[in-house]
Amino acid sequence: MSEPVSTCRREELKRDTEFRQVLMHLRRNRGAMVGLIVLAVFLICAVFAPLLAPYDPTDSNLGRALEKPSAEHILGTDELGRDSFSRILFGSRISLAIGLISVSIGLVVGVPLGALSGFYGGKFDLFMQRLIDILIAFPGILLAIVVVTILGVGVENVMIAVGVASIPIYTRLVRGSVLSVKEEGYVAAARALGIGNTRIIIRHILPNCLGPIIVQSTFQIATAILWAAGLGFLGLGAQPPNPEWGAMLSKGREYIRVAHHLTTYPGLAILLMVLGFNLVGDGLRDALDPKFRKSR
Amino acid sequence: MLGYIFKRLMLAIPVLLGVSILVFAIIRFIPGDPARAIAGVHATPQHIEQVRREMLLDEGLHVQYYVYMSNLLQGDLGRSTFSRRPVVTELRERFPNTVILSLAAMFVATVVGMSAGIISATKRYSIFDYSSMVGALVGVAAPVFWLGIMFQLLFAVRLGWLPSGQMGTFKHLILPSLTLGLATAALIARITRSSMLDVLRQDYITTARSKGLAERVVTYKHALKNALIPVVTVMGLQFGTLLGGAVLVETVFSWPGIGRLMVESILRRDYPVVQGAVLLLAVTFVMINLLVDVIYAFLDPRISYGSKEAE
């Protein structure tokens, strides 16, 4: 059965106008713009790391170990004489990858579960809610630690662990959104026209829940980067010689008295990247919330 | 109200059961032989066989879980493969230290966060408002372990004012609690500010002001109480973040708490202790959430305690 063209077109037009409005509000938000610039810089660093880095991040030179920042090594060298700036540049690849991939895992599993739970309700919903209650009983990073304990250390396992820890957040968020959206007139209309449930969820419900999902994902990437750096710091994340920021910080700590640059700069890099995502998330939340837009 | 508390308690039971199943499963999910994992890396074949028999690993999972739960309810969580001491003893020694650290951090977070939030709201768009909100943004984004190391560098290594780690006097508690509490303080400051601003716009505040009440009385007596409701909720939810953060802060400051014990045990593959620590942290978190729900119900009379009151 074909869907009524006018209803679909109207929905698309509405979404297009909303998208333009969101972009306009985002552009006016100074914080969000600062966040976007910070993230753009990190993205450039990550993509062009081999071109931008003055040295190979794994090349050691014991004769130049623990040097302070200088013209030759702008952020100094580590205990093996490796260039800290190059390692931080390459580290942005790992942090961004962990943030993006782990959030994708959370989205791919959490969104469908939340949508089905909210849409169908009943026993499945009840079961899912209790399951989520159990997962939420573990503070996020603790759940990630539990998963790493089972899977073992390493970057890939950190991505999975952090992804798994974010599943309950998405499931709960999407369920809540679906519960309110499914009562809308256009969903009842689609149902009256005999459109299948799967199609209703994918074409009519989920696109209208996108706002909170996008906002949450932006914040979640920031959280994922912090959790992953935390795991790296504890020795449960990326292993040497990987230039992961958390692990670099942990190693640098041993030399805090003689070379504090080894802890200061990787930490600043984490802070700036997380701040960038948080600022963009704040901006998106404000731009996507019609109440806030009117009050401005 | 009592009915509500009872209902909320009942809801916590399946969650706690679920948590116990997940913790029980940790050891069974690890690739390889669970008996070898529990017995430890250097265990003899005889010892591995003994563990297998004790844990009934040749029996069905339901039998194993039944035995695990029976032991758990009798306070038996097994023995550490590293120290050979009962896990319960290890946890009992370390848990109070984590509680002390978390409470001190929550105290720091509440005092710093609420003061900054209230001053920001009452002096909106002032330099204090801008700087404390920028500080809050940075505070939320800064990795807690890095913040701890920076504090150590400044206050212990450079200035020599405070000890850099370990547990001992009150001085030892200052840096870890400040480190752990600052991120939460940042969040509390933001919530307090926006909640206060919302309340200060309400009609009854205008009425109070038009009665000629002093601004201080309006702010602290009329506005603050209502503005605190969302703050209390956030504080409760933040306790989980604090417990998670404690794992990192305890490692930075060599604080002998549950978090550090857990990380050391993971690195040593001392799984019985890992299980015990995870279980204890999760149960504590569930209990705190329960307490927050009850406090929240006390604070906000609009919450319905059951169908009768709701009508």
Interface residues (C-beta under 8 A of the other chain):
Chain A: R130 L131 D133 I134 A137 F138 P139 G140 I141 L142 I145 V146 V148 T149 I150 G152 A222 L226 A229 G230 F233 L234 G235 L236 G246 L249 R253 I256 R257 H260 T263 T264 P266 G267 I270 L271 L272 V274 L275 N278 L279
Chain B: P14 V15 L16 G18 V19 I21 L22 I26 F29 I30 P31 L137 V138 V140 A141 A142 P143 V144 F145 W146 L147 I149 M150 Q152 L153 V157 G240 T241 L243 G244 G245 V247 L248 T251 V252 M262 V263 I266 L267 Y271 V274 V278 L281 A282 F285 V286
